[in-house]
Amino acid sequence: MTSICADVLNRATVGPDDDLVELGMDSVGAVEIVTRVEAAYGVDVVDVIFDTPTVNRLCAVVEGSAVRDESHA
């Protein structure tokens, strides 16, 4: 997840608690991150990308989705 965000934001690194908006994420960058996260993890994070825009928050959404999917298996 950090590599996706760093790549989109053209940064060497992005920390787990860095605010992606403060690092320069705009709506175009947000769409790119959402698209890449969905392609990599199969989870749509569009509803949270601007609410709490950190790598930790995105990971929590992806992990929460995986837990819900496993409970329905």
Jmol script that loads the backbone (N, CA, C; Angstrom):
load data "model"
ATOM      1  N   MET A   1       0.824  -1.185   0.000  1.00  0.00           N
ATOM      2  CA  MET A   1       0.000   0.000   0.000  1.00  0.00           C
ATOM      3  C   MET A   1       0.872   1.254   0.000  1.00  0.00           C
ATOM      4  N   THR A   2       1.932   1.238   0.802  1.00  0.00           N
ATOM      5  CA  THR A   2       2.804   2.412   0.831  1.00  0.00           C
ATOM      6  C   THR A   2       3.447   2.650  -0.528  1.00  0.00           C
ATOM      7  N   SER A   3       3.793   1.579  -1.227  1.00  0.00           N
ATOM      8  CA  SER A   3       4.434   1.759  -2.531  1.00  0.00           C
ATOM      9  C   SER A   3       3.446   2.325  -3.560  1.00  0.00           C
ATOM     10  N   ILE A   4       2.196   1.916  -3.488  1.00  0.00           N
ATOM     11  CA  ILE A   4       1.173   2.471  -4.385  1.00  0.00           C
ATOM     12  C   ILE A   4       1.053   3.975  -4.150  1.00  0.00           C
ATOM     13  N   CYS A   5       0.909   4.360  -2.897  1.00  0.00           N
ATOM     14  CA  CYS A   5       0.730   5.773  -2.577  1.00  0.00           C
ATOM     15  C   CYS A   5       1.972   6.584  -2.926  1.00  0.00           C
ATOM     16  N   ALA A   6       3.142   6.053  -2.610  1.00  0.00           N
ATOM     17  CA  ALA A   6       4.383   6.768  -2.931  1.00  0.00           C
ATOM     18  C   ALA A   6       4.533   6.951  -4.437  1.00  0.00           C
ATOM     19  N   ASP A   7       4.215   5.922  -5.192  1.00  0.00           N
ATOM     20  CA  ASP A   7       4.333   6.006  -6.644  1.00  0.00           C
ATOM     21  C   ASP A   7       3.383   7.056  -7.218  1.00  0.00           C
ATOM     22  N   VAL A   8       2.139   7.019  -6.802  1.00  0.00           N
ATOM     23  CA  VAL A   8       1.142   7.971  -7.316  1.00  0.00           C
ATOM     24  C   VAL A   8       1.500   9.403  -6.923  1.00  0.00           C
ATOM     25  N   LEU A   9       1.998   9.582  -5.713  1.00  0.00           N
ATOM     26  CA  LEU A   9       2.319  10.922  -5.220  1.00  0.00           C
ATOM     27  C   LEU A   9       3.733  11.364  -5.595  1.00  0.00           C
ATOM     28  N   ASN A  10       4.434  10.499  -6.321  1.00  0.00           N
ATOM     29  CA  ASN A  10       5.793  10.799  -6.766  1.00  0.00           C
ATOM     30  C   ASN A  10       6.709  11.128  -5.586  1.00  0.00           C
ATOM     31  N   ARG A  11       6.658  10.271  -4.575  1.00  0.00           N
ATOM     32  CA  ARG A  11       7.460  10.419  -3.365  1.00  0.00           C
ATOM     33  C   ARG A  11       8.359   9.195  -3.219  1.00  0.00           C
ATOM     34  N   ALA A  12       9.508   9.376  -2.604  1.00  0.00           N
ATOM     35  CA  ALA A  12      10.397   8.251  -2.344  1.00  0.00           C
ATOM     36  C   ALA A  12       9.745   7.283  -1.360  1.00  0.00           C
ATOM     37  N   THR A  13       9.113   7.819  -0.344  1.00  0.00           N
ATOM     38  CA  THR A  13       8.433   7.004   0.657  1.00  0.00           C
ATOM     39  C   THR A  13       7.180   7.720   1.142  1.00  0.00           C
ATOM     40  N   VAL A  14       6.278   6.926   1.655  1.00  0.00           N
ATOM     41  CA  VAL A  14       5.086   7.428   2.334  1.00  0.00           C
ATOM     42  C   VAL A  14       4.947   6.605   3.598  1.00  0.00           C
ATOM     43  N   GLY A  15       4.857   7.267   4.734  1.00  0.00           N
ATOM     44  CA  GLY A  15       4.714   6.563   6.005  1.00  0.00           C
ATOM     45  C   GLY A  15       3.282   6.136   6.244  1.00  0.00           C
ATOM     46  N   PRO A  16       3.085   5.169   7.113  1.00  0.00           N
ATOM     47  CA  PRO A  16       1.747   4.642   7.357  1.00  0.00           C
ATOM     48  C   PRO A  16       0.759   5.660   7.920  1.00  0.00           C
ATOM     49  N   ASP A  17       1.253   6.676   8.605  1.00  0.00           N
ATOM     50  CA  ASP A  17       0.363   7.684   9.195  1.00  0.00           C
ATOM     51  C   ASP A  17       0.424   9.030   8.491  1.00  0.00           C
ATOM     52  N   ASP A  18       1.159   9.108   7.383  1.00  0.00           N
ATOM     53  CA  ASP A  18       1.224  10.364   6.632  1.00  0.00           C
ATOM     54  C   ASP A  18      -0.128  10.666   6.011  1.00  0.00           C
ATOM     55  N   ASP A  19      -0.530  11.922   6.066  1.00  0.00           N
ATOM     56  CA  ASP A  19      -1.776  12.368   5.451  1.00  0.00           C
ATOM     57  C   ASP A  19      -1.528  12.528   3.956  1.00  0.00           C
ATOM     58  N   LEU A  20      -2.215  11.749   3.155  1.00  0.00           N
ATOM     59  CA  LEU A  20      -1.990  11.749   1.716  1.00  0.00           C
ATOM     60  C   LEU A  20      -2.353  13.085   1.070  1.00  0.00           C
ATOM     61  N   VAL A  21      -3.336  13.770   1.601  1.00  0.00           N
ATOM     62  CA  VAL A  21      -3.701  15.088   1.074  1.00  0.00           C
ATOM     63  C   VAL A  21      -2.570  16.080   1.350  1.00  0.00           C
ATOM     64  N   GLU A  22      -2.025  16.031   2.548  1.00  0.00           N
ATOM     65  CA  GLU A  22      -0.915  16.923   2.883  1.00  0.00           C
ATOM     66  C   GLU A  22       0.308  16.640   2.016  1.00  0.00           C
ATOM     67  N   LEU A  23       0.442  15.395   1.546  1.00  0.00           N
ATOM     68  CA  LEU A  23       1.566  15.034   0.682  1.00  0.00           C
ATOM     69  C   LEU A  23       1.318  15.389  -0.785  1.00  0.00           C
ATOM     70  N   GLY A  24       0.130  15.940  -1.077  1.00  0.00           N
ATOM     71  CA  GLY A  24      -0.138  16.402  -2.426  1.00  0.00           C
ATOM     72  C   GLY A  24      -1.191  15.624  -3.194  1.00  0.00           C
ATOM     73  N   MET A  25      -1.891  14.698  -2.539  1.00  0.00           N
ATOM     74  CA  MET A  25      -2.932  13.954  -3.249  1.00  0.00           C
ATOM     75  C   MET A  25      -4.079  14.881  -3.603  1.00  0.00           C
ATOM     76  N   ASP A  26      -4.424  14.905  -4.873  1.00  0.00           N
ATOM     77  CA  ASP A  26      -5.583  15.647  -5.338  1.00  0.00           C
ATOM     78  C   ASP A  26      -6.605  14.632  -5.852  1.00  0.00           C
ATOM     79  N   SER A  27      -7.663  15.097  -6.474  1.00  0.00           N
ATOM     80  CA  SER A  27      -8.710  14.167  -6.923  1.00  0.00           C
ATOM     81  C   SER A  27      -8.199  13.194  -7.977  1.00  0.00           C
ATOM     82  N   VAL A  28      -7.305  13.643  -8.842  1.00  0.00           N
ATOM     83  CA  VAL A  28      -6.746  12.750  -9.862  1.00  0.00           C
ATOM     84  C   VAL A  28      -5.892  11.669  -9.196  1.00  0.00           C
ATOM     85  N   GLY A  29      -5.072  12.072  -8.238  1.00  0.00           N
ATOM     86  CA  GLY A  29      -4.258  11.110  -7.493  1.00  0.00           C
ATOM     87  C   GLY A  29      -5.112  10.141  -6.697  1.00  0.00           C
ATOM     88  N   ALA A  30      -6.188  10.648  -6.124  1.00  0.00           N
ATOM     89  CA  ALA A  30      -7.086   9.787  -5.360  1.00  0.00           C
ATOM     90  C   ALA A  30      -7.699   8.708  -6.249  1.00  0.00           C
ATOM     91  N   VAL A  31      -8.124   9.105  -7.445  1.00  0.00           N
ATOM     92  CA  VAL A  31      -8.692   8.123  -8.386  1.00  0.00           C
ATOM     93  C   VAL A  31      -7.647   7.074  -8.736  1.00  0.00           C
ATOM     94  N   GLU A  32      -6.415   7.495  -8.945  1.00  0.00           N
ATOM     95  CA  GLU A  32      -5.350   6.553  -9.287  1.00  0.00           C
ATOM     96  C   GLU A  32      -5.075   5.589  -8.127  1.00  0.00           C
ATOM     97  N   ILE A  33      -5.037   6.105  -6.909  1.00  0.00           N
ATOM     98  CA  ILE A  33      -4.819   5.240  -5.744  1.00  0.00           C
ATOM     99  C   ILE A  33      -5.975   4.266  -5.598  1.00  0.00           C
ATOM    100  N   VAL A  34      -7.203   4.746  -5.698  1.00  0.00           N
ATOM    101  CA  VAL A  34      -8.379   3.875  -5.592  1.00  0.00           C
ATOM    102  C   VAL A  34      -8.317   2.778  -6.649  1.00  0.00           C
ATOM    103  N   THR A  35      -7.981   3.143  -7.874  1.00  0.00           N
ATOM    104  CA  THR A  35      -7.908   2.176  -8.967  1.00  0.00           C
ATOM    105  C   THR A  35      -6.833   1.121  -8.701  1.00  0.00           C
ATOM    106  N   ARG A  36      -5.675   1.559  -8.249  1.00  0.00           N
ATOM    107  CA  ARG A  36      -4.584   0.617  -7.984  1.00  0.00           C
ATOM    108  C   ARG A  36      -4.874  -0.288  -6.796  1.00  0.00           C
ATOM    109  N   VAL A  37      -5.483   0.268  -5.751  1.00  0.00           N
ATOM    110  CA  VAL A  37      -5.831  -0.547  -4.583  1.00  0.00           C
ATOM    111  C   VAL A  37      -6.866  -1.595  -4.975  1.00  0.00           C
ATOM    112  N   GLU A  38      -7.848  -1.197  -5.755  1.00  0.00           N
ATOM    113  CA  GLU A  38      -8.865  -2.155  -6.199  1.00  0.00           C
ATOM    114  C   GLU A  38      -8.246  -3.250  -7.063  1.00  0.00           C
ATOM    115  N   ALA A  39      -7.327  -2.886  -7.941  1.00  0.00           N
ATOM    116  CA  ALA A  39      -6.663  -3.877  -8.797  1.00  0.00           C
ATOM    117  C   ALA A  39      -5.795  -4.825  -7.974  1.00  0.00           C
ATOM    118  N   ALA A  40      -5.116  -4.301  -6.976  1.00  0.00           N
ATOM    119  CA  ALA A  40      -4.197  -5.112  -6.176  1.00  0.00           C
ATOM    120  C   ALA A  40      -4.904  -5.966  -5.131  1.00  0.00           C
ATOM    121  N   TYR A  41      -5.950  -5.422  -4.513  1.00  0.00           N
ATOM    122  CA  TYR A  41      -6.577  -6.084  -3.371  1.00  0.00           C
ATOM    123  C   TYR A  41      -8.041  -6.435  -3.579  1.00  0.00           C
ATOM    124  N   GLY A  42      -8.626  -5.949  -4.657  1.00  0.00           N
ATOM    125  CA  GLY A  42     -10.027  -6.243  -4.918  1.00  0.00           C
ATOM    126  C   GLY A  42     -10.992  -5.540  -3.979  1.00  0.00           C
ATOM    127  N   VAL A  43     -10.562  -4.410  -3.426  1.00  0.00           N
ATOM    128  CA  VAL A  43     -11.386  -3.681  -2.460  1.00  0.00           C
ATOM    129  C   VAL A  43     -11.523  -2.235  -2.928  1.00  0.00           C
ATOM    130  N   ASP A  44     -12.739  -1.736  -2.908  1.00  0.00           N
ATOM    131  CA  ASP A  44     -13.022  -0.358  -3.288  1.00  0.00           C
ATOM    132  C   ASP A  44     -12.864   0.536  -2.056  1.00  0.00           C
ATOM    133  N   VAL A  45     -11.931   1.490  -2.119  1.00  0.00           N
ATOM    134  CA  VAL A  45     -11.693   2.391  -0.989  1.00  0.00           C
ATOM    135  C   VAL A  45     -12.125   3.826  -1.293  1.00  0.00           C
ATOM    136  N   VAL A  46     -12.952   3.981  -2.324  1.00  0.00           N
ATOM    137  CA  VAL A  46     -13.354   5.321  -2.734  1.00  0.00           C
ATOM    138  C   VAL A  46     -14.095   6.070  -1.622  1.00  0.00           C
ATOM    139  N   ASP A  47     -14.837   5.379  -0.790  1.00  0.00           N
ATOM    140  CA  ASP A  47     -15.604   6.037   0.266  1.00  0.00           C
ATOM    141  C   ASP A  47     -14.735   6.587   1.392  1.00  0.00           C
ATOM    142  N   VAL A  48     -13.494   6.121   1.508  1.00  0.00           N
ATOM    143  CA  VAL A  48     -12.647   6.560   2.625  1.00  0.00           C
ATOM    144  C   VAL A  48     -11.414   7.325   2.194  1.00  0.00           C
ATOM    145  N   ILE A  49     -11.159   7.426   0.906  1.00  0.00           N
ATOM    146  CA  ILE A  49      -9.906   8.014   0.441  1.00  0.00           C
ATOM    147  C   ILE A  49      -9.721   9.456   0.922  1.00  0.00           C
ATOM    148  N   PHE A  50     -10.786  10.222   1.072  1.00  0.00           N
ATOM    149  CA  PHE A  50     -10.642  11.587   1.562  1.00  0.00           C
ATOM    150  C   PHE A  50     -11.070  11.740   3.024  1.00  0.00           C
ATOM    151  N   ASP A  51     -11.774  10.754   3.590  1.00  0.00           N
ATOM    152  CA  ASP A  51     -12.196  10.832   4.991  1.00  0.00           C
ATOM    153  C   ASP A  51     -11.001  10.775   5.942  1.00  0.00           C
ATOM    154  N   THR A  52     -10.195   9.769   5.802  1.00  0.00           N
ATOM    155  CA  THR A  52      -9.005   9.584   6.622  1.00  0.00           C
ATOM    156  C   THR A  52      -7.904   9.083   5.704  1.00  0.00           C
ATOM    157  N   PRO A  53      -7.305   9.989   4.966  1.00  0.00           N
ATOM    158  CA  PRO A  53      -6.393   9.578   3.894  1.00  0.00           C
ATOM    159  C   PRO A  53      -4.983   9.211   4.365  1.00  0.00           C
ATOM    160  N   THR A  54      -4.871   8.074   5.042  1.00  0.00           N
ATOM    161  CA  THR A  54      -3.561   7.556   5.424  1.00  0.00           C
ATOM    162  C   THR A  54      -3.452   6.116   4.944  1.00  0.00           C
ATOM    163  N   VAL A  55      -2.240   5.639   4.824  1.00  0.00           N
ATOM    164  CA  VAL A  55      -2.010   4.251   4.429  1.00  0.00           C
ATOM    165  C   VAL A  55      -2.637   3.318   5.466  1.00  0.00           C
ATOM    166  N   ASN A  56      -2.475   3.632   6.744  1.00  0.00           N
ATOM    167  CA  ASN A  56      -3.059   2.779   7.789  1.00  0.00           C
ATOM    168  C   ASN A  56      -4.565   2.646   7.621  1.00  0.00           C
ATOM    169  N   ARG A  57      -5.244   3.729   7.311  1.00  0.00           N
ATOM    170  CA  ARG A  57      -6.710   3.699   7.139  1.00  0.00           C
ATOM    171  C   ARG A  57      -7.085   2.861   5.927  1.00  0.00           C
ATOM    172  N   LEU A  58      -6.363   3.034   4.838  1.00  0.00           N
ATOM    173  CA  LEU A  58      -6.648   2.245   3.641  1.00  0.00           C
ATOM    174  C   LEU A  58      -6.420   0.757   3.916  1.00  0.00           C
ATOM    175  N   CYS A  59      -5.342   0.452   4.635  1.00  0.00           N
ATOM    176  CA  CYS A  59      -5.070  -0.950   4.989  1.00  0.00           C
ATOM    177  C   CYS A  59      -6.169  -1.519   5.872  1.00  0.00           C
ATOM    178  N   ALA A  60      -6.664  -0.710   6.806  1.00  0.00           N
ATOM    179  CA  ALA A  60      -7.736  -1.179   7.691  1.00  0.00           C
ATOM    180  C   ALA A  60      -8.992  -1.504   6.896  1.00  0.00           C
ATOM    181  N   VAL A  61      -9.298  -0.699   5.894  1.00  0.00           N
ATOM    182  CA  VAL A  61     -10.468  -0.955   5.054  1.00  0.00           C
ATOM    183  C   VAL A  61     -10.272  -2.252   4.268  1.00  0.00           C
ATOM    184  N   VAL A  62      -9.090  -2.421   3.697  1.00  0.00           N
ATOM    185  CA  VAL A  62      -8.798  -3.639   2.928  1.00  0.00           C
ATOM    186  C   VAL A  62      -8.859  -4.859   3.847  1.00  0.00           C
ATOM    187  N   GLU A  63      -8.239  -4.772   5.004  1.00  0.00           N
ATOM    188  CA  GLU A  63      -8.256  -5.897   5.948  1.00  0.00           C
ATOM    189  C   GLU A  63      -9.669  -6.172   6.449  1.00  0.00           C
ATOM    190  N   GLY A  64     -10.431  -5.127   6.718  1.00  0.00           N
ATOM    191  CA  GLY A  64     -11.817  -5.299   7.164  1.00  0.00           C
ATOM    192  C   GLY A  64     -12.657  -5.978   6.107  1.00  0.00           C
ATOM    193  N   SER A  65     -12.415  -5.671   4.869  1.00  0.00           N
ATOM    194  CA  SER A  65     -13.132  -6.313   3.771  1.00  0.00           C
ATOM    195  C   SER A  65     -12.783  -7.787   3.688  1.00  0.00           C
ATOM    196  N   ALA A  66     -11.511  -8.109   3.905  1.00  0.00           N
ATOM    197  CA  ALA A  66     -11.078  -9.505   3.858  1.00  0.00           C
ATOM    198  C   ALA A  66     -11.727 -10.306   4.981  1.00  0.00           C
ATOM    199  N   VAL A  67     -11.843  -9.706   6.152  1.00  0.00           N
ATOM    200  CA  VAL A  67     -12.483 -10.383   7.288  1.00  0.00           C
ATOM    201  C   VAL A  67     -13.955 -10.630   6.984  1.00  0.00           C
ATOM    202  N   ARG A  68     -14.654  -9.639   6.406  1.00  0.00           N
ATOM    203  CA  ARG A  68     -16.064  -9.813   6.058  1.00  0.00           C
ATOM    204  C   ARG A  68     -16.227 -10.896   5.001  1.00  0.00           C
ATOM    205  N   ASP A  69     -15.325 -10.919   4.019  1.00  0.00           N
ATOM    206  CA  ASP A  69     -15.408 -11.938   2.959  1.00  0.00           C
ATOM    207  C   ASP A  69     -15.220 -13.334   3.523  1.00  0.00           C
ATOM    208  N   GLU A  70     -14.294 -13.487   4.462  1.00  0.00           N
ATOM    209  CA  GLU A  70     -14.037 -14.800   5.061  1.00  0.00           C
ATOM    210  C   GLU A  70     -15.229 -15.261   5.891  1.00  0.00           C
ATOM    211  N   SER A  71     -15.924 -14.347   6.534  1.00  0.00           N
ATOM    212  CA  SER A  71     -17.059 -14.728   7.376  1.00  0.00           C
ATOM    213  C   SER A  71     -18.251 -15.179   6.533  1.00  0.00           C
ATOM    214  N   HIS A  72     -18.279 -14.796   5.244  1.00  0.00           N
ATOM    215  CA  HIS A  72     -19.358 -15.209   4.368  1.00  0.00           C
ATOM    216  C   HIS A  72     -19.014 -16.448   3.559  1.00  0.00           C
ATOM    217  N   ALA A  73     -17.832 -16.986   3.769  1.00  0.00           N
ATOM    218  CA  ALA A  73     -17.396 -18.167   3.001  1.00  0.00           C
ATOM    219  C   ALA A  73     -18.010 -19.434   3.511  1.00  0.00           C
TER     220      ALA A  73
END
end "model"
wireframe off; spacefill off
backbone 0.3
color backbone group
